[in-house]
Amino acid sequence: MTAPGRAAYTARMTTPLLDPAALAPMGATPEDVRARLDRELDLFHAHLRTRQGDWTRTQPGRDWSPAQEAEHVLKINDSIARGVGLLLSERELRPMPQTPGELTPDGRRVAPPHTQPGAAGLAWGDLDATWTQSRAALSTVTGALRATPGRTLWHPFFGELDALDWTRMVAAHLYQHRKALERSAQP
């Protein structure tokens, strides 16, 4: 293993998980969390709608274009919708790997490979329909949102999260990406 590879591996293996309590600002009750999720979905989509002019241009201080940010966020939203649906169901939970997430040398979280956007990102013409479909899936699954103590799934940065915390996490994820996109749009 090369020295940079060893350093990345060491950072990945020795960095403690984030405290799930950091997700608390996203709401205390299932109703609060659903309301915050709806708000963040509205705000993120509204911001994306302002970015047609630079949709495919990598943003200053960012690794991705708005099209790629949108694709990444949609992949996360869809994945979390499936996970929350599983946690709220009676279906058996299978053991899954508990691999900690990777951090960049400056401490930013690296998106897991299955959530990385393609080189072009989401096509502008597909934004509204894809967003509507993804949002409907999240709204449907979170309609019966509740805490699921004892029923958790692994998150690479927060550890074991129940359905309520996973929903808090997706709201926080939307918030963080929207704020980053807003900063990148500043002249």
N, CA, C and O atoms as a DFTB+ gen file, in Angstrom:
748 C
 N C O
     1  1       0.853      -1.171       0.000
     2  2       0.000       0.000       0.000
     3  2       0.896       1.230       0.000
     4  3       1.867       1.300       0.753
     5  1       0.563       2.207      -0.855
     6  2       1.360       3.434      -0.920
     7  2       1.112       4.290       0.324
     8  3       0.132       4.088       1.042
     9  1       2.006       5.242       0.570
    10  2       1.864       6.111       1.737
    11  2       0.540       6.873       1.714
    12  3      -0.144       6.900       2.737
    13  1       0.134       7.512       0.568
    14  2      -1.163       8.192       0.569
    15  2      -2.322       7.222       0.798
    16  3      -3.276       7.552       1.502
    17  1      -2.243       6.039       0.210
    18  2      -3.286       5.032       0.419
    19  2      -3.350       4.593       1.870
    20  3      -4.435       4.417       2.425
    21  1      -2.181       4.415       2.487
    22  2      -2.118       4.023       3.895
    23  2      -2.694       5.124       4.781
    24  3      -3.412       4.837       5.739
    25  1      -2.382       6.388       4.467
    26  2      -2.905       7.502       5.261
    27  2      -4.423       7.567       5.152
    28  3      -5.103       7.785       6.156
    29  1      -4.969       7.382       3.944
    30  2      -6.427       7.403       3.778
    31  2      -7.066       6.249       4.533
    32  3      -8.105       6.415       5.171
    33  1      -6.435       5.069       4.459
    34  2      -6.959       3.908       5.168
    35  2      -6.924       4.153       6.674
    36  3      -7.885       3.841       7.378
    37  1      -5.822       4.708       7.167
    38  2      -5.694       4.978       8.598
    39  2      -6.734       5.996       9.040
    40  3      -7.354       5.826      10.090
    41  1      -6.938       7.060       8.251
    42  2      -7.937       8.070       8.607
    43  2      -9.325       7.443       8.640
    44  3     -10.125       7.729       9.530
    45  1      -9.598       6.593       7.670
    46  2     -10.913       5.950       7.598
    47  2     -11.130       5.048       8.798
    48  3     -12.233       4.996       9.342
    49  1     -10.120       4.355       9.207
    50  2     -10.276       3.377      10.271
    51  2     -10.201       3.998      11.663
    52  3     -10.661       3.385      12.627
    53  1      -9.632       5.197      11.794
    54  2      -9.472       5.762      13.128
    55  2     -10.390       6.949      13.388
    56  3     -10.431       7.455      14.510
    57  1     -11.119       7.400      12.387
    58  2     -12.010       8.523      12.587
    59  2     -13.271       8.040      13.289
    60  3     -13.936       7.126      12.802
    61  1     -13.610       8.641      14.431
    62  2     -14.807       8.189      15.129
    63  2     -16.066       8.550      14.343
    64  3     -16.068       9.490      13.547
    65  1     -17.124       7.797      14.575
    66  2     -18.395       8.096      13.947
    67  2     -18.939       9.411      14.494
    68  3     -18.612       9.827      15.606
    69  1     -19.765      10.041      13.697
    70  2     -20.433      11.252      14.142
    71  2     -21.531      10.872      15.135
    72  3     -22.063       9.763      15.084
    73  1     -21.858      11.770      16.014
    74  2     -22.893      11.523      17.001
    75  2     -24.260      11.741      16.353
    76  3     -24.523      12.831      15.844
    77  1     -25.142      10.727      16.357
    78  2     -26.478      10.908      15.775
    79  2     -27.265      12.047      16.428
    80  3     -28.233      12.536      15.845
    81  1     -26.865      12.474      17.620
    82  2     -27.539      13.609      18.266
    83  2     -27.411      14.872      17.413
    84  3     -28.204      15.802      17.562
    85  1     -26.425      14.912      16.527
    86  2     -26.260      16.059      15.638
    87  2     -27.443      16.207      14.686
    88  3     -27.627      17.265      14.084
    89  1     -28.242      15.158      14.549
    90  2     -29.403      15.198      13.664
    91  2     -30.635      15.792      14.340
    92  3     -31.645      16.029      13.678
    93  1     -30.566      16.036      15.645
    94  2     -31.719      16.519      16.423
    95  2     -32.356      17.792      15.874
    96  3     -33.577      17.926      15.959
    97  1     -31.594      18.739      15.314
    98  2     -32.242      19.945      14.783
    99  2     -33.240      19.667      13.648
   100  3     -34.005      20.555      13.271
   101  1     -33.238      18.473      13.116
   102  2     -34.155      18.144      12.031
   103  2     -35.546      17.759      12.542
   104  3     -36.426      17.430      11.747
   105  1     -35.749      17.798      13.849
   106  2     -37.079      17.555      14.394
   107  2     -37.066      16.593      15.557
   108  3     -36.256      15.667      15.603
   109  1     -37.974      16.817      16.507
   110  2     -38.056      15.968      17.701
   111  2     -39.063      14.839      17.531
   112  3     -38.800      13.707      17.936
   113  1     -40.203      15.135      16.938
   114  2     -41.261      14.131      16.796
   115  2     -41.340      13.685      15.338
   116  3     -40.800      14.357      14.459
   117  1     -41.998      12.574      15.074
   118  2     -42.163      12.173      13.670
   119  2     -42.830      13.269      12.825
   120  3     -42.468      13.465      11.665
   121  1     -43.787      13.971      13.399
   122  2     -44.454      15.054      12.660
   123  2     -43.460      16.181      12.347
   124  3     -43.440      16.705      11.233
   125  1     -42.641      16.548      13.335
   126  2     -41.628      17.588      13.121
   127  2     -40.644      17.169      12.032
   128  3     -40.286      17.968      11.166
   129  1     -40.215      15.924      12.082
   130  2     -39.221      15.430      11.125
   131  2     -39.821      15.412       9.719
   132  3     -39.158      15.814       8.763
   133  1     -41.057      14.953       9.583
   134  2     -41.706      14.956       8.264
   135  2     -41.838      16.382       7.734
   136  3     -41.599      16.632       6.552
   137  1     -42.221      17.322       8.610
   138  2     -42.364      18.719       8.186
   139  2     -41.015      19.287       7.737
   140  3     -40.941      20.001       6.736
   141  1     -39.955      18.971       8.473
   142  2     -38.619      19.464       8.094
   143  2     -38.172      18.831       6.790
   144  3     -37.583      19.504       5.944
   145  1     -38.444      17.545       6.618
   146  2     -38.094      16.878       5.366
   147  2     -38.826      17.544       4.203
   148  3     -38.212      17.835       3.176
   149  1     -40.129      17.789       4.349
   150  2     -40.888      18.441       3.284
   151  2     -40.301      19.813       2.962
   152  3     -40.175      20.184       1.795
   153  1     -39.947      20.556       3.995
   154  2     -39.366      21.893       3.801
   155  2     -38.055      21.801       3.033
   156  3     -37.827      22.550       2.083
   157  1     -37.192      20.871       3.453
   158  2     -35.888      20.745       2.785
   159  2     -36.046      20.252       1.347
   160  3     -35.294      20.674       0.468
   161  1     -37.003      19.373       1.097
   162  2     -37.260      18.926      -0.273
   163  2     -37.721      20.103      -1.130
   164  3     -37.259      20.267      -2.259
   165  1     -38.628      20.919      -0.600
   166  2     -39.106      22.095      -1.334
   167  2     -37.964      23.061      -1.638
   168  3     -37.808      23.510      -2.774
   169  1     -37.171      23.378      -0.620
   170  2     -36.093      24.354      -0.786
   171  2     -35.011      23.854      -1.746
   172  3     -34.503      24.619      -2.566
   173  1     -34.661      22.568      -1.640
   174  2     -33.626      22.029      -2.521
   175  2     -34.104      22.069      -3.975
   176  3     -33.375      22.517      -4.860
   177  1     -35.318      21.605      -4.213
   178  2     -35.846      21.595      -5.580
   179  2     -35.962      23.020      -6.123
   180  3     -35.611      23.275      -7.275
   181  1     -36.452      23.944      -5.300
   182  2     -36.568      25.343      -5.738
   183  2     -35.194      25.903      -6.114
   184  3     -35.068      26.622      -7.105
   185  1     -34.171      25.577      -5.331
   186  2     -32.828      26.067      -5.680
   187  2     -32.342      25.435      -6.984
   188  3     -31.788      26.124      -7.840
   189  1     -32.547      24.137      -7.135
   190  2     -32.112      23.493      -8.376
   191  2     -32.741      24.164      -9.590
   192  3     -32.090      24.305     -10.625
   193  1     -33.995      24.577      -9.476
   194  2     -34.705      25.197     -10.593
   195  2     -34.060      26.531     -11.008
   196  3     -34.331      27.028     -12.101
   197  1     -33.214      27.113     -10.150
   198  2     -32.539      28.372     -10.490
   199  2     -31.198      28.141     -11.184
   200  3     -30.523      29.102     -11.554
   201  1     -30.806      26.889     -11.364
   202  2     -29.436      26.597     -11.802
   203  2     -29.318      26.137     -13.249
   204  3     -28.281      25.584     -13.618
   205  1     -30.318      26.338     -14.073
   206  2     -30.245      25.878     -15.456
   207  2     -29.028      26.464     -16.181
   208  3     -28.406      25.770     -16.986
   209  1     -28.682      27.710     -15.914
   210  2     -27.574      28.371     -16.604
   211  2     -26.214      27.749     -16.348
   212  3     -25.324      27.835     -17.194
   213  1     -26.041      27.120     -15.186
   214  2     -24.743      26.484     -14.889
   215  2     -24.919      25.023     -14.487
   216  3     -24.102      24.462     -13.756
   217  1     -25.979      24.429     -14.968
   218  2     -26.387      23.084     -14.582
   219  2     -25.265      22.052     -14.712
   220  3     -25.131      21.181     -13.853
   221  1     -24.481      22.134     -15.740
   222  2     -23.459      21.108     -15.974
   223  2     -22.043      21.599     -15.683
   224  3     -21.078      20.912     -16.017
   225  1     -21.901      22.755     -15.076
   226  2     -20.584      23.309     -14.781
   227  2     -20.201      23.002     -13.326
   228  3     -20.947      23.313     -12.398
   229  1     -19.032      22.390     -13.148
   230  2     -18.533      22.142     -11.799
   231  2     -18.436      23.476     -11.080
   232  3     -17.936      24.460     -11.625
   233  1     -18.922      23.489      -9.850
   234  2     -19.036      24.733      -9.106
   235  2     -17.751      25.074      -8.360
   236  3     -16.997      24.182      -7.971
   237  1     -17.503      26.377      -8.160
   238  2     -16.318      26.796      -7.408
   239  2     -16.322      26.184      -6.004
   240  3     -17.318      26.257      -5.285
   241  1     -15.209      25.589      -5.634
   242  2     -15.087      24.979      -4.314
   243  2     -15.825      23.663      -4.166
   244  3     -15.895      23.119      -3.064
   245  1     -16.375      23.140      -5.250
   246  2     -17.139      21.892      -5.215
   247  2     -16.517      20.912      -6.201
   248  3     -15.781      21.305      -7.106
   249  1     -16.822      19.639      -6.013
   250  2     -16.334      18.614      -6.935
   251  2     -17.317      18.344      -8.062
   252  3     -16.966      17.739      -9.075
   253  1     -18.563      18.802      -7.877
   254  2     -19.631      18.442      -8.805
   255  2     -20.359      19.666      -9.334
   256  3     -20.305      20.755      -8.764
   257  1     -21.037      19.441     -10.442
   258  2     -21.951      20.432     -11.010
   259  2     -23.302      20.316     -10.300
   260  3     -23.535      19.333      -9.595
   261  1     -24.198      21.295     -10.468
   262  2     -25.547      21.133      -9.916
   263  2     -26.237      19.868     -10.435
   264  3     -26.982      19.227      -9.694
   265  1     -25.998      19.504     -11.690
   266  2     -26.592      18.280     -12.242
   267  2     -26.104      17.046     -11.483
   268  3     -26.880      16.126     -11.221
   269  1     -24.827      17.031     -11.134
   270  2     -24.272      15.903     -10.382
   271  2     -24.752      15.920      -8.935
   272  3     -25.045      14.866      -8.371
   273  1     -24.836      17.109      -8.325
   274  2     -25.365      17.215      -6.953
   275  2     -26.790      16.674      -6.921
   276  3     -27.161      15.922      -6.020
   277  1     -27.589      17.069      -7.922
   278  2     -28.982      16.609      -7.982
   279  2     -29.043      15.087      -8.104
   280  3     -29.828      14.442      -7.409
   281  1     -28.226      14.511      -8.977
   282  2     -28.233      13.058      -9.150
   283  2     -27.828      12.358      -7.854
   284  3     -28.457      11.379      -7.453
   285  1     -26.794      12.853      -7.208
   286  2     -26.335      12.272      -5.945
   287  2     -27.441      12.333      -4.888
   288  3     -27.727      11.333      -4.229
   289  1     -28.057      13.495      -4.729
   290  2     -29.108      13.654      -3.727
   291  2     -30.277      12.719      -4.029
   292  3     -30.834      12.115      -3.112
   293  1     -30.648      12.595      -5.279
   294  2     -31.736      11.684      -5.641
   295  2     -31.380      10.227      -5.325
   296  3     -32.227       9.467      -4.857
   297  1     -30.142       9.848      -5.581
   298  2     -29.718       8.482      -5.244
   299  2     -29.812       8.247      -3.742
   300  3     -30.277       7.193      -3.307
   301  1     -29.377       9.215      -2.951
   302  2     -29.463       9.100      -1.491
   303  2     -30.923       9.027      -1.068
   304  3     -31.299       8.147      -0.294
   305  1     -31.749       9.944      -1.567
   306  2     -33.163       9.961      -1.194
   307  2     -33.836       8.617      -1.488
   308  3     -34.562       8.083      -0.650
   309  1     -33.592       8.083      -2.674
   310  2     -34.227       6.824      -3.058
   311  2     -33.743       5.663      -2.200
   312  3     -34.527       4.797      -1.811
   313  1     -32.448       5.652      -1.909
   314  2     -31.886       4.598      -1.064
   315  2     -32.470       4.674       0.354
   316  3     -32.824       3.652       0.942
   317  1     -32.565       5.880       0.886
   318  2     -33.086       6.045       2.241
   319  2     -34.574       5.713       2.287
   320  3     -35.045       5.142       3.271
   321  1     -35.311       6.055       1.255
   322  2     -36.732       5.702       1.223
   323  2     -36.896       4.190       1.350
   324  3     -37.758       3.714       2.089
   325  1     -36.067       3.438       0.628
   326  2     -36.150       1.967       0.728
   327  2     -35.773       1.497       2.133
   328  3     -36.426       0.615       2.692
   329  1     -34.718       2.087       2.701
   330  2     -34.278       1.689       4.039
   331  2     -35.300       2.011       5.110
   332  3     -35.573       1.181       5.977
   333  1     -35.869       3.209       5.061
   334  2     -36.886       3.581       6.044
   335  2     -38.106       2.674       5.889
   336  3     -38.697       2.247       6.881
   337  1     -38.477       2.382       4.651
   338  2     -39.592       1.455       4.421
   339  2     -39.336       0.103       5.059
   340  3     -40.233      -0.484       5.666
   341  1     -38.115      -0.393       4.924
   342  2     -37.756      -1.665       5.542
   343  2     -37.836      -1.576       7.061
   344  3     -38.387      -2.467       7.707
   345  1     -37.291      -0.511       7.633
   346  2     -37.302      -0.361       9.090
   347  2     -38.718      -0.247       9.645
   348  3     -38.982      -0.707      10.756
   349  1     -39.620       0.352       8.898
   350  2     -40.998       0.509       9.360
   351  2     -41.851      -0.735       9.113
   352  3     -42.981      -0.826       9.594
   353  1     -41.311      -1.677       8.373
   354  2     -42.047      -2.908       8.058
   355  2     -41.779      -3.972       9.115
   356  3     -41.058      -3.745      10.086
   357  1     -42.366      -5.111       8.903
   358  2     -42.116      -6.265       9.768
   359  2     -41.111      -7.228       9.125
   360  3     -40.831      -8.294       9.673
   361  1     -40.575      -6.848       7.966
   362  2     -39.634      -7.726       7.270
   363  2     -38.362      -7.905       8.085
   364  3     -37.946      -7.028       8.842
   365  1     -37.772      -9.057       7.903
   366  2     -36.533      -9.384       8.614
   367  2     -35.404      -8.459       8.161
   368  3     -35.258      -8.161       6.976
   369  1     -34.617      -8.017       9.129
   370  2     -33.428      -7.226       8.831
   371  2     -32.241      -8.172       8.750
   372  3     -31.976      -8.927       9.685
   373  1     -31.540      -8.130       7.650
   374  2     -30.367      -8.981       7.475
   375  2     -29.122      -8.225       7.919
   376  3     -29.051      -7.004       7.778
   377  1     -28.155      -8.937       8.448
   378  2     -26.897      -8.265       8.813
   379  2     -26.255      -7.656       7.561
   380  3     -26.303      -8.232       6.474
   381  1     -25.666      -6.498       7.742
   382  2     -24.975      -5.859       6.635
   383  2     -23.613      -5.371       7.104
   384  3     -23.401      -5.176       8.301
   385  1     -22.691      -5.172       6.175
   386  2     -21.362      -4.708       6.581
   387  2     -21.453      -3.368       7.298
   388  3     -22.274      -2.518       6.956
   389  1     -20.616      -3.201       8.273
   390  2     -20.566      -1.947       9.015
   391  2     -19.245      -1.245       8.703
   392  3     -18.359      -1.126       9.549
   393  1     -19.154      -0.795       7.479
   394  2     -17.948      -0.148       6.991
   395  2     -18.030       1.347       7.255
   396  3     -18.948       2.010       6.772
   397  1     -17.085       1.886       8.013
   398  2     -17.088       3.342       8.238
   399  2     -16.866       4.090       6.929
   400  3     -16.200       3.593       6.022
   401  1     -17.424       5.274       6.845
   402  2     -17.259       6.100       5.657
   403  2     -15.859       6.669       5.550
   404  3     -15.106       6.714       6.523
   405  1     -15.531       7.100       4.353
   406  2     -14.222       7.693       4.100
   407  2     -14.297       9.211       4.221
   408  3     -15.328       9.822       3.942
   409  1     -13.196       9.798       4.637
   410  2     -13.065      11.248       4.724
   411  2     -11.940      11.700       3.809
   412  3     -10.957      10.984       3.618
   413  1     -12.091      12.896       3.244
   414  2     -11.012      13.487       2.460
   415  2      -9.948      13.984       3.436
   416  3     -10.221      14.077       4.633
   417  1      -8.756      14.304       2.966
   418  2      -7.730      14.820       3.871
   419  2      -8.176      16.067       4.653
   420  3      -7.704      16.306       5.765
   421  1      -9.085      16.857       4.067
   422  2      -9.556      18.046       4.791
   423  2     -10.805      17.764       5.634
   424  3     -11.425      18.695       6.148
   425  1     -11.174      16.500       5.777
   426  2     -12.248      16.116       6.690
   427  2     -13.645      16.056       6.102
   428  3     -14.603      15.820       6.838
   429  1     -13.793      16.261       4.794
   430  2     -15.124      16.154       4.185
   431  2     -15.477      14.685       3.973
   432  3     -14.612      13.858       3.684
   433  1     -16.759      14.380       4.122
   434  2     -17.221      13.007       3.903
   435  2     -17.228      12.691       2.412
   436  3     -17.585      13.537       1.592
   437  1     -16.835      11.476       2.069
   438  2     -16.826      11.009       0.689
   439  2     -18.094      10.180       0.468
   440  3     -18.396       9.268       1.238
   441  1     -18.818      10.509      -0.583
   442  2     -20.040       9.767      -0.899
   443  2     -19.674       8.322      -1.230
   444  3     -18.732       8.080      -1.984
   445  1     -20.415       7.355      -0.672
   446  2     -20.162       5.948      -1.017
   447  2     -20.306       5.739      -2.529
   448  3     -21.067       6.452      -3.182
   449  1     -19.586       4.772      -3.080
   450  2     -19.580       4.577      -4.535
   451  2     -20.972       4.474      -5.173
   452  3     -21.190       5.019      -6.255
   453  1     -21.902       3.794      -4.528
   454  2     -23.224       3.621      -5.138
   455  2     -24.047       4.909      -5.157
   456  3     -25.119       4.947      -5.760
   457  1     -23.558       5.958      -4.504
   458  2     -24.276       7.239      -4.500
   459  2     -23.559       8.305      -5.315
   460  3     -24.018       9.446      -5.385
   461  1     -22.440       7.945      -5.930
   462  2     -21.682       8.896      -6.748
   463  2     -22.450       9.169      -8.040
   464  3     -23.001       8.243      -8.636
   465  1     -22.491      10.423      -8.476
   466  2     -23.173      10.727      -9.741
   467  2     -22.314      10.351     -10.936
   468  3     -21.102      10.167     -10.820
   469  1     -22.966      10.241     -12.084
   470  2     -22.246      10.033     -13.328
   471  2     -21.558      11.318     -13.759
   472  3     -21.782      12.378     -13.174
   473  1     -20.728      11.222     -14.773
   474  2     -19.962      12.377     -15.248
   475  2     -20.864      13.525     -15.698
   476  3     -20.501      14.688     -15.519
   477  1     -22.010      13.236     -16.267
   478  2     -22.903      14.283     -16.757
   479  2     -23.924      14.706     -15.702
   480  3     -24.463      15.810     -15.773
   481  1     -24.188      13.859     -14.747
   482  2     -25.218      14.168     -13.765
   483  2     -26.609      13.993     -14.350
   484  3     -26.778      13.394     -15.412
   485  1     -27.582      14.511     -13.664
   486  2     -28.977      14.420     -14.082
   487  2     -29.235      15.399     -15.222
   488  3     -28.827      16.559     -15.155
   489  1     -29.909      14.934     -16.259
   490  2     -30.256      15.819     -17.370
   491  2     -31.273      16.855     -16.900
   492  3     -32.208      16.527     -16.169
   493  1     -31.088      18.104     -17.321
   494  2     -31.993      19.179     -16.914
   495  2     -33.451      18.813     -17.213
   496  3     -34.335      19.045     -16.389
   497  1     -33.691      18.251     -18.374
   498  2     -35.051      17.902     -18.781
   499  2     -35.696      16.820     -17.929
   500  3     -36.914      16.648     -17.962
   501  1     -34.892      16.093     -17.170
   502  2     -35.417      15.031     -16.314
   503  2     -35.628      15.473     -14.869
   504  3     -36.175      14.719     -14.064
   505  1     -35.198      16.689     -14.535
   506  2     -35.213      17.127     -13.137
   507  2     -36.598      17.044     -12.510
   508  3     -36.765      16.369     -11.495
   509  1     -37.578      17.698     -13.075
   510  2     -38.875      17.787     -12.403
   511  2     -39.554      16.427     -12.254
   512  3     -40.056      16.105     -11.177
   513  1     -39.575      15.638     -13.304
   514  2     -40.242      14.332     -13.224
   515  2     -39.526      13.397     -12.252
   516  3     -40.165      12.703     -11.461
   517  1     -38.204      13.385     -12.318
   518  2     -37.432      12.518     -11.428
   519  2     -37.591      12.969      -9.986
   520  3     -37.750      12.145      -9.085
   521  1     -37.547      14.279      -9.769
   522  2     -37.708      14.818      -8.417
   523  2     -39.079      14.454      -7.853
   524  3     -39.189      14.021      -6.706
   525  1     -40.115      14.629      -8.657
   526  2     -41.483      14.335      -8.222
   527  2     -41.628      12.872      -7.828
   528  3     -42.242      12.563      -6.806
   529  1     -41.075      11.980      -8.620
   530  2     -41.155      10.544      -8.342
   531  2     -40.398      10.198      -7.056
   532  3     -40.905       9.451      -6.218
   533  1     -39.210      10.732      -6.903
   534  2     -38.403      10.444      -5.721
   535  2     -39.072      11.005      -4.465
   536  3     -39.116      10.348      -3.426
   537  1     -39.586      12.216      -4.577
   538  2     -40.254      12.842      -3.430
   539  2     -41.491      12.044      -3.022
   540  3     -41.756      11.874      -1.832
   541  1     -42.235      11.562      -3.990
   542  2     -43.431      10.768      -3.686
   543  2     -43.059       9.508      -2.911
   544  3     -43.765       9.114      -1.983
   545  1     -41.955       8.881      -3.292
   546  2     -41.519       7.672      -2.577
   547  2     -41.165       8.008      -1.132
   548  3     -41.548       7.279      -0.218
   549  1     -40.441       9.100      -0.917
   550  2     -40.100       9.504       0.456
   551  2     -41.356       9.872       1.248
   552  3     -41.490       9.485       2.409
   553  1     -42.266      10.608       0.635
   554  2     -43.492      11.010       1.329
   555  2     -44.346       9.805       1.696
   556  3     -44.915       9.753       2.786
   557  1     -44.436       8.851       0.805
   558  2     -45.225       7.658       1.084
   559  2     -44.658       6.890       2.259
   560  3     -45.393       6.520       3.174
   561  1     -43.373       6.651       2.243
   562  2     -42.762       5.837       3.298
   563  2     -42.742       6.562       4.638
   564  3     -42.861       5.925       5.684
   565  1     -42.592       7.881       4.621
   566  2     -42.531       8.608       5.889
   567  2     -43.919       8.990       6.408
   568  3     -44.035       9.599       7.472
   569  1     -44.957       8.643       5.674
   570  2     -46.314       8.926       6.126
   571  2     -46.640       8.256       7.455
   572  3     -47.434       8.777       8.238
   573  1     -46.038       7.118       7.707
   574  2     -46.257       6.390       8.969
   575  2     -44.985       6.397       9.817
   576  3     -44.720       5.456      10.564
   577  1     -44.214       7.458       9.692
   578  2     -42.918       7.534      10.377
   579  2     -43.072       7.421      11.890
   580  3     -43.985       7.992      12.487
   581  1     -42.170       6.682      12.480
   582  2     -42.106       6.522      13.934
   583  2     -40.694       6.059      14.280
   584  3     -39.948       5.598      13.416
   585  1     -40.350       6.186      15.530
   586  2     -39.082       5.624      16.000
   587  2     -39.195       4.102      15.915
   588  3     -40.270       3.535      16.111
   589  1     -38.088       3.464      15.626
   590  2     -38.079       2.004      15.539
   591  2     -36.957       1.455      16.423
   592  3     -35.999       0.873      15.914
   593  1     -37.068       1.636      17.736
   594  2     -35.999       1.145      18.609
   595  2     -35.774      -0.349      18.382
   596  3     -36.718      -1.134      18.293
   597  1     -34.527      -0.707      18.294
   598  2     -34.189      -2.111      18.068
   599  2     -34.191      -2.502      16.601
   600  3     -33.700      -3.577      16.256
   601  1     -34.725      -1.667      15.736
   602  2     -34.699      -1.907      14.279
   603  2     -33.896      -0.771      13.667
   604  3     -34.391       0.344      13.500
   605  1     -32.644      -1.077      13.337
   606  2     -31.740      -0.065      12.816
   607  2     -31.008      -0.590      11.589
   608  3     -30.921      -1.795      11.354
   609  1     -30.497       0.334      10.832
   610  2     -29.605       0.035       9.714
   611  2     -28.359       0.900       9.865
   612  3     -28.411       2.009      10.398
   613  1     -27.260       0.379       9.394
   614  2     -25.961       1.026       9.514
   615  2     -25.843       2.212       8.569
   616  3     -26.209       2.123       7.397
   617  1     -25.337       3.310       9.080
   618  2     -24.967       4.480       8.281
   619  2     -23.453       4.629       8.391
   620  3     -22.913       4.523       9.492
   621  1     -22.747       4.873       7.278
   622  2     -21.283       4.884       7.322
   623  2     -20.664       5.989       8.176
   624  3     -19.491       5.891       8.537
   625  1     -21.410       7.022       8.504
   626  2     -20.854       8.104       9.321
   627  2     -21.522       8.232      10.687
   628  3     -20.914       8.773      11.611
   629  1     -22.747       7.753      10.841
   630  2     -23.472       7.874      12.104
   631  2     -23.656       6.550      12.836
   632  3     -24.105       6.545      13.982
   633  1     -23.324       5.444      12.212
   634  2     -23.545       4.144      12.849
   635  2     -24.981       3.689      12.702
   636  3     -25.635       4.000      11.707
   637  1     -25.475       2.955      13.682
   638  2     -26.824       2.402      13.622
   639  2     -27.868       3.507      13.805
   640  3     -27.841       4.238      14.795
   641  1     -28.788       3.621      12.842
   642  2     -29.867       4.607      12.908
   643  2     -31.209       3.905      12.752
   644  3     -31.340       2.955      11.980
   645  1     -32.205       4.384      13.494
   646  2     -33.554       3.858      13.311
   647  2     -34.259       4.683      12.231
   648  3     -33.662       5.590      11.652
   649  1     -35.525       4.368      11.961
   650  2     -36.260       5.022      10.869
   651  2     -36.350       6.532      11.072
   652  3     -36.212       7.294      10.115
   653  1     -36.580       6.968      12.306
   654  2     -36.705       8.393      12.580
   655  2     -35.377       9.119      12.328
   656  3     -35.357      10.191      11.722
   657  1     -34.273       8.531      12.794
   658  2     -32.970       9.150      12.562
   659  2     -32.555       9.107      11.091
   660  3     -31.906      10.036      10.612
   661  1     -32.916       8.049      10.368
   662  2     -32.613       8.018       8.933
   663  2     -33.347       9.155       8.228
   664  3     -32.805       9.768       7.309
   665  1     -34.575       9.439       8.653
   666  2     -35.323      10.524       8.027
   667  2     -34.729      11.870       8.411
   668  3     -34.664      12.782       7.587
   669  1     -34.298      11.995       9.654
   670  2     -33.575      13.214      10.048
   671  2     -32.320      13.379       9.194
   672  3     -31.983      14.481       8.761
   673  1     -31.642      12.265       8.964
   674  2     -30.395      12.307       8.203
   675  2     -30.640      12.773       6.767
   676  3     -29.861      13.568       6.241
   677  1     -31.711      12.290       6.123
   678  2     -31.959      12.705       4.741
   679  2     -32.330      14.191       4.697
   680  3     -31.956      14.885       3.751
   681  1     -33.050      14.687       5.693
   682  2     -33.356      16.120       5.750
   683  2     -32.059      16.925       5.918
   684  3     -31.870      17.945       5.255
   685  1     -31.183      16.470       6.790
   686  2     -29.900      17.155       6.998
   687  2     -29.042      17.104       5.735
   688  3     -28.362      18.077       5.410
   689  1     -29.067      15.989       5.030
   690  2     -28.306      15.836       3.794
   691  2     -28.794      16.839       2.747
   692  3     -27.990      17.490       2.081
   693  1     -30.097      16.957       2.610
   694  2     -30.666      17.934       1.679
   695  2     -30.234      19.353       2.058
   696  3     -29.835      20.145       1.204
   697  1     -30.321      19.652       3.342
   698  2     -29.945      20.977       3.839
   699  2     -28.480      21.282       3.506
   700  3     -28.168      22.357       2.995
   701  1     -27.590      20.341       3.795
   702  2     -26.164      20.565       3.577
   703  2     -25.839      20.757       2.094
   704  3     -25.064      21.646       1.742
   705  1     -26.421      19.938       1.232
   706  2     -26.151      20.091      -0.198
   707  2     -26.751      21.381      -0.745
   708  3     -26.144      22.026      -1.601
   709  1     -27.931      21.767      -0.267
   710  2     -28.532      23.023      -0.718
   711  2     -27.659      24.201      -0.308
   712  3     -27.400      25.094      -1.114
   713  1     -27.210      24.204       0.932
   714  2     -26.368      25.315       1.390
   715  2     -25.079      25.383       0.573
   716  3     -24.631      26.475       0.222
   717  1     -24.481      24.242       0.269
   718  2     -23.260      24.230      -0.549
   719  2     -23.533      24.762      -1.950
   720  3     -22.731      25.519      -2.497
   721  1     -24.661      24.369      -2.530
   722  2     -25.010      24.882      -3.849
   723  2     -25.293      26.373      -3.817
   724  3     -24.902      27.099      -4.731
   725  1     -25.966      26.835      -2.776
   726  2     -26.229      28.274      -2.641
   727  2     -24.926      29.056      -2.545
   728  3     -24.784      30.108      -3.170
   729  1     -23.970      28.547      -1.765
   730  2     -22.669      29.227      -1.654
   731  2     -21.961      29.248      -3.004
   732  3     -21.327      30.241      -3.362
   733  1     -22.069      28.156      -3.749
   734  2     -21.369      28.089      -5.048
   735  2     -21.982      29.034      -6.066
   736  3     -21.327      29.386      -7.047
   737  1     -23.219      29.451      -5.858
   738  2     -23.889      30.367      -6.800
   739  2     -23.572      31.818      -6.493
   740  3     -23.914      32.703      -7.277
   741  1     -22.931      32.075      -5.380
   742  2     -22.598      33.457      -5.009
   743  2     -21.538      33.995      -5.966
   744  3     -20.596      33.286      -6.320
   745  1     -21.698      35.278      -6.390
   746  2     -20.694      35.848      -7.321
   747  2     -19.354      36.037      -6.662
   748  3     -18.411      36.501      -7.303
